[in-house]
Amino acid sequence: MSQYQRLFLIVGPTMRHTPAMERAVALAKATDAVLHIAVFIEDVDILGLMSGNEQFREICQQENQKWLQDEAQLIRGNGIAVTTEVVLARDVLQEILQHVKDLQPDLVIKDVHHESALKRVFVTPLDWHLLRDCPVAVHLVSEVRCPLPRVIVAAVDLSHPEHQINDLNDRIIVAAQRMAMQCDAELHLLHAFDPSLTHISDAGAGAVTMPGFSADVRRSLNKSFITLAENYRVPSERQHFIEGPPTKVMSDFAAHTRADVIIMGDTHRKGLHKLIGSTTEHVLYKVPCNVLAIKAQVDQ
């Protein structure tokens, strides 16, 4: 059975081809998945005009509907089952989440909407909200060198026990393997070992490291990494245990291998971690490739 049965593509009211659309169409064709495309128009300030302008709002909807119908006709010409809709919403995020609940897609696909670092301090971008709140995997696309990915990186995290408890690492690798198989892509397994996480707080005196402690942690994690890789039959030349801050490691590795997609886990954050953003959220703006975030299982 194909990994994807239904794909959900989110597009804005710009009426143009985007990397996310190209990727969604290619994945739908490769996997025989049904593709649903929805244009979401924010009913607060449309293209800089007040939403009280009913005539302009109606024209905007009609133009998007016509464009989307034309695009769908072209897509169907490639043998892809596609449905479309234009949605006017006061709260775009909640409308998207309701669509996810109703459609039950296997994957949500969207273009990355870049925000300035300063703006991200005050306003969490829609992309971040989707990573945090969407109950299914989210593929955020910034560019496509090829319609289908050719190099896929499964980024696992062995330093957090909860990733093992909820099988998140396993689910990341399985998702990466299936995508690689269906897209005839090369799969790499990556873990970023951050030595700074091995420091022990010294009762307010600062961070200290016991002699040999970091090396012991590194050996233990490396052993666990190799075991994980062997369990999924990842060849040794595609196993990468690299020391350094995760965001920099993933960014450098993606550039070096010309990776198309980094598949990684996204866990629910609370308190300060939610304010600052998870590693996945920061990687989204740093790596020179696309991101596919696998949601951690939530205990009922």
N, C-alpha and C positions, 0 to 999 in steps of 0.2 A: 504494500500500500504506500502511496505517496505520502511524504511528510506533511504536505499542505493540501487541504481540501477546499479551504476558503481563505482568500486574502482580502484584506481591507486596506485600501489606499486612501489616505487623507490628502486632499489638495486644497490650496487657497484660491481666492477669486481672481487670480492673475491671468487665467486663460492662456497658459503656455506649457510647453513640454518641460518636464523637470527630470533630474536624475532619479527621483523616487518613482516617477511614472514609468520610466524606462526599465528600472529594476523590477517593478511589480509586474509589468507585462511579460518580461522575460521569465520570471519565476512561475507565473501562471501557465505560460506555454510549456515550460520544462516539466511541470508537475501535474498538468491537467487540472489545476485548481480553478474554482470559480472566483472571479475578481469583482469586488464591489468597490466602486469609486464614488466618493462623496466630496463635494465642494462645500466647505463650511464658510459662511459669510457672517461676520460678527455684526449683530444688530445693535451696535452702539455708535460706531463711527466708521462708516463705510468709505474707504478711500479718502478720508479726510473730511467727509461731509456728515452733517447730523442725520441720525436715523429717522428724524421726523419727516424727512423728505420722502413721502410715499412713492412719488413717481420715479425718483431716482432709484429707490430700493427695488421697485418692480422691474425697471430696466436692467439693473445689475443682475437680478435673478434670471431674467429671460435670456440675457446674453450668455450667462454661464451655462444655462440649460442647453442652449443651442450648441455652444462649443463642446460641451460634454457629450451630447448626442452624436456629434460628428466624430469625436474621438472614439467613442464606443463602437461606432460603425466600422472604423478602420481596424480597431482591435479585434472585432468579431471576424473580420476578413482573414485573420491569422489563426482562426479556429479556436478562439478563446471565448468562454462563456463570461459575459460581463454585464453587470447591472450598475445603474448610476442614479444619483440624486443630488439635488442642490438644497442645502439646509441653511435657513436663516436662524441664528441662535443668539440669545442674550448672553449665554454662558457656553462658549465653544467647548471648553474642557468637559463639562458635564454632559453636553450633547454627544460628544465623542464617546465618552464612557458608557452612555446609555446605548449607543449604537453597538459598541463592543459586546455589551450584555445581550442585546437582541440578536446580533448576527452570529456570535460565538465564532469569530475567525480564529485561525491557527496563528496568524501573524498580522500585525498592524504595521503598515509601511508609511513613512512620512519623510519629507525633506527636512533637513536640519535647518532650523531658523536661528541664525547667529545673533546673539545679543552682546553688547559691550560688557566688559567686566564690571564697570561701574553700575550699569543698569541691573546686572544680575544680583547685586548686593541688595537692591530694593524690591525688584520684581522677579519672581521665579519664572523663567520662560516656560511656554507650553510644553516644550520638549522635556524639560525636567519633570513637570507635572505628570506627563504620560509615563515616564520611567518609574515614577513613584506610585502612581495610582492605577495604571492599566493592568488588568489581571492576566493578560496574555503577553507573549513575546512581542517586542517592539523593535523594528528595523528602521533606524534613522540614517538617511542617506544624504551624503554631501556631494559625492561625485561618483560617476561610474566610468571606468576605463573600458570595460566590456559590459554588455547587458547582464551577463551572468558572472558571478565571481570566479576568479581563477586561483586566488590564494586566500585561504581561510585560516584564521588564527583562533584557536580555542584558548582563552585566557582563564586559567583556574587560579583559585586562591586557597592555598593550604594553610595559611597562617591564622585563619579564623575557624575554630572548631564547628561553628554553626553551619558552615558550608558543607561539612561532612555529614552532620546530623540530618540536614534536610536534603541531602543528595544533590545539592546544587552543582557541584563540580561534575558529577556524573551526567547530569542533565545538560550541562554546557557541552560536554564532549559528544554526547549522543546527537544533540542538535547540529553540532558542527560536522560530525561524520555523515549524517543524513544529507545535509546541504551539499557537502563536498561530493558525495556519491551522485546526487541528482544533477549537479552542475558540472561534474567531471573536473573538480577543482583539487588543488593540492592543500592538504591539511597539516597544520603545525600546532603543537601544544606548547604553551608558554606559561611560565610562572615567574613573577617578579618578587625576588626576595629582598625585602627592605630591612637592612641591619638596624635602622633606627627603632624598629618595633621591638627589638630585643633588649632595649634599655629598661632598667628597673628604677622606679621612683624611690628616692632616698629621703623619705619623710620631710619633704620641703627643701632639701639641700640640693635638689637638681637631679638630673638623670645620671645614673651610673651603670656600668656594666661589669658583672663579675668576670674575672679572668677565664677566658675560654668559653664563656656562656654563649656568645654570638656564634662561634664556630660550631658548638654542639647543636644549636638550633638549626644552623644552616645544613649540617649533615643530616639531621633528622628529617627536615623538610625535603631535602634533595632525595633522600631514600623514599619518602612517601610519594614524591613526584614521579620517580622512576617506576615505582610499583603501579601507580595510577596509569601511567603511559603504557606499561606492558599489559595491563588488564584490558586496555582498548587497542592493543596491537599497533600503537603508534611507533614507527621505526625510530631508532636512536638518532638518526640525522635530522629528524624533525621534532626532537625533544629539546626545549630551550629553557634552562633554569638560569636566570640572569639576575645579578645583584644590582639593586638600585631602586629608587622611588618608582612605584608602579606606573604612574602616568608617564614619566620620562622613558621608562623601559618599553612600554607599549608603543609610544610614539616613535622612538628610535627603531624599534624592531619592525613596525609597520612600514616605515620609510625604507629600511634596508631590504626587506623582502618584497616590497611593492604589494603589500597585502591589500585585498579589497575589503574584507570584512573581519572585524574582531568581534568574536562572540564571547560575551562575559555575563556574569551574574549581576543582578540588581536586587538588593535586599532592602526591606523597609527600614527607614531611618526615623529616629525620634530625637527630640531635644536639639542639642547643638549640632549633632551630625546631620540632622535634617536641614538645619539652617545653612550649614556650610556646603552641603551637597556630598553625595557619595563619590567614590572613585569613578564609577561608571559615568556619572554626570559630568565630572571634570574631563575625563577622557574624551567625551563627546566633542569638546571644543579644542582638543590638543592633537589628537592623532590624525595623520594625513590619510584617513580611510573612513569607511563606514562602520557603524556600530550596530550590533544586534544584541539586545539585552534580554536575558532569560530571567523570568521572575522566579524568585524563591517560593517554594511551597509554603502556604500559610496554614498552620494547624487550626483545625476547626474547633 
